[in-house]
Amino acid sequence: MSLMDRWTNGEREAPEPLEGNVVATVVTGTLLWLALFLVQLPFYGWFADHDHTWWLWTCAAGAALGCVGIWYVRAREKAIRQAASQETQDG
């Protein structure tokens, strides 16, 4: 029996998902992408001369997608809180 079989044949239960401060995690990652973009921005000429401008735009895209992620996880947290309060009212 292979290691994968032990995980997939029901011998072990899947662990519970870890719940941490998801909003803080996404905000931290977004701020890191933004900081990397801002730190590299003064060196745009060097990046352009060496065909590495994609480094800057990758950081900008990470910051922009992080903003979408912040919106998403905040909405998720709000929905979870509302569902929990609805359960306590119903039960």
MOURGI-V862732 format. One line per field, one symbol per residue. ss: DSSP state (H for helix, E for strand, L for the rest). phi: phi as a letter, one per 40 degrees, with the letter a starting at -180 (. if undefined). psi: psi as a letter, one per 20 degrees, with the letter a starting at -180 (. if undefined). A space follows every 50 residues. Layout:
ss=???
phi=???
psi=???
//
This chain:
ss=LLHHHHHHLLLLLLLLLLLLLHHHHHHHHHHHHHHHHHHHHLLHHHHHHL LLHHHHHHHHHHHHHHHHHHHHHHHHHHHHHHHHHHHHHHL
phi=.ccccccbcgcbccccccbbccccccccccccccccccccdcbddccccb fbccccccccccccccccccdcccccccccccccccccccb
psi=prhhhhhijjhqqqqqqpoanhghghgggghgggggghhhgikggggghj lkihgghggghggghhgghggghghggghggghghhghhh.
//
